[in-house]
């Protein structure tokens, strides 16, 4: 299908469409909202591209004089038989059918993430009460199961916290001598904390005129043991109320745009692919301690950005302000991370870490843009 004409008035679109049908050029009208003016527009689509040039020629003639009598075409309404009477009128309009269905996957991931957030919250309260913690400095059972990886070092550290009752960050940073020895021994074990950590230590060692020997830590420990769900599960777990609130609002808005067009299977494949790709790159860059649906959200934004430009007939109509907002946010986080890196190298005592998985944001957006170029993830009104 190819677009041949766009009208501001429905009557003109209908008049031209009926004329094309009289000329045996199959077509259909699609109603869309202009993203800038918020006004309705009516696009005429030619189903067979072999007739595209002829349809364009007819359109040029039509625009010269839409009231020409040759465009006065009467369509005789056929008498409906009993079978046609029983057809749901929504079946004649694919988008009407899709809109009448619930947004199953959007709702599913929305409620799944919210449910897991509260499960994790309850487990945090339970762990804090059990070990008399003033702050949540230990992993919950669900975090242990859902994180991208779970190094043995982390479990040993939790054991030291329990043993010496290091129940807040201050005590953990200034533990007693015996605990210090154990923590030092645990931290001497090689554990993957990402390329960022490797590069940072290299710069810090150069600044201090010493080059520490690099020990190659094991990667994908739990995944290599068969726990392949970890490739995806960090995306559906969140650690803070604002974190989940913003992600779920974006999922609600973007999912309702994408799911009716991609339909169940393609939308599910899209979510899984973007989550796995963004999670994996985040793990490689920053280690296993990250959570959230943000990588998928930026993937959805990236996808819609490309489809909206390449295929406006898909009718996403997302305001440009949203793309600017997400782009500014990602770049702001990137510059914040660069600032953190410089502080950690030159002023380690006042160093800070943003605690935001920005690699997942960037890679998620790029993955979504790439998938938008693949025909499998495109949509047309004829579906």
HELIX and SHEET records of a PDB file:
HELIX    1   1 UNK A   10  UNK A   22  1                                  13    
HELIX    2   2 UNK A   49  UNK A   51  5                                   3    
HELIX    3   3 UNK A   52  UNK A   64  1                                  13    
HELIX    4   4 UNK A   69  UNK A   71  5                                   3    
HELIX    5   5 UNK A   82  UNK A   85  1                                   4    
HELIX    6   6 UNK A   89  UNK A   92  5                                   4    
HELIX    7   7 UNK A   94  UNK A  100  1                                   7    
HELIX    8   8 UNK A  104  UNK A  130  1                                  27    
HELIX    9   9 UNK A  141  UNK A  146  1                                   6    
HELIX   10  10 UNK A  152  UNK A  163  1                                  12    
HELIX   11  11 UNK A  169  UNK A  173  1                                   5    
HELIX   12  12 UNK A  177  UNK A  187  1                                  11    
HELIX   13  13 UNK A  195  UNK A  207  1                                  13    
HELIX   14  14 UNK A  221  UNK A  224  1                                   4    
HELIX   15  15 UNK A  230  UNK A  233  1                                   4    
HELIX   16  16 UNK A  234  UNK A  236  5                                   3    
HELIX   17  17 UNK A  241  UNK A  286  1                                  46    
HELIX   18  18 UNK A  294  UNK A  310  1                                  17    
HELIX   19  19 UNK A  312  UNK A  314  5                                   3    
HELIX   20  20 UNK A  320  UNK A  346  1                                  27    
HELIX   21  21 UNK A  348  UNK A  350  5                                   3    
HELIX   22  22 UNK A  358  UNK A  372  1                                  15    
HELIX   23  23 UNK A  375  UNK A  377  5                                   3    
SHEET    1   A 3 UNK A   2  UNK A   7  0                                        
SHEET    2   A 3 UNK A  40  UNK A  46 -1                                        
SHEET    3   A 3 UNK A  27  UNK A  33 -1                                        
END                                                                             
